[in-house]
């Protein structure tokens, strides 16, 4: 997958590598498979449509994930994927349901980051 910021993406990879949950590896394989498939469609369609067209194929090759995990993928695509456009192009071309999923996952991630910051501040 082409990424906008290599150093930021490598931080994400390091974070994922340290995740020992049983879902981390399969999730990452799913995400990268989906990204590669979607990139192959970019010359023909925009990023959101490329993701829609390839979701089931990526699931067939890897595994099926819940809507929450798909939302995480949308946030990762928005934050990191270099599809020769601004991130808002991806968001604005999502359907209203996809946008809600994206927003819910992004909000949960923000809450998690705020909790982490509060815990780190309390331990200092």
Secondary structure, DSSP 8 states (H G I E B T S, - for coil): --BS-HHHHHHHHHHHHT--SHHHHHHHHHHHHHHHHHHHHTTTS-HHHHHHHHHHHHHHHS----HHHHHHHHHHHHHHB-SSS-HHHHHHTS-HHHHHHHHHHHHHHHHHHHHHHHHHHHH-
